[in-house]
Amino acid sequence: MAQASKNARTTSATQKFFCSCGGEIKMKTLFENGKIKNVAECEKCKRVERRPSDFK
């Protein structure tokens, strides 16, 4: 019997983060000074942090 590959068996779930104001947090990529920088931004209050867990 054929086996399913390891990647086919894993479930992919995206985690949603929410700000204290009630808005959803989205990850954005910025290109500044020749470097790529990932930041998390709240859609509602436009607060910007380094990662989604910093909003707590």
N, C-alpha and C positions, 0 to 999 in steps of 0.2 A: 504494500500500500504506500502511496506517495505521501511524503511529509510536507507540510506547509513550512515555508521559510520562517525564520525567527522574526523578521520584520513584518510578515503578514499576520503573525499571531498577536503582536502588541497592539493595544488600543491607543489611539491618539486622542487626547482630550485637551482642549484649550481652556486655560484658567482665566476667568474674568476677574479683574480687580476694580474696586469701587472706592472713590474718594469719600472723605467724611461729609462733603457737601451733597453727596448722592450721585455725582457724575461718574461716568465710566472712564477708566484710565487706559490710554492707548500708548503703545511704544512707538517712538519716532526716531529716525536716524538723521543726524545733522552732520554736515561736512564743514568743519571749521579749521582753519589754519593747516590744511593738508591732512587732517585726521578725521576719521569717522567716529562720531560720538552718539551713543544710544541714550535717549532720555525718555522718561515717562511723563506724559502730560494729561491732566484732567480735561475732559472736553467741556465741562460745565464752567468751572472757575478758572481755567487756564493756568493752574498751578503746575510748575515743572519741578521734577525731582530726578535723581539719578536712576532709581529703580522703583517699581510699584510698591514694594514693602515699606518704603520711606514715607508713604502717605499716612501711616497709622499714628 
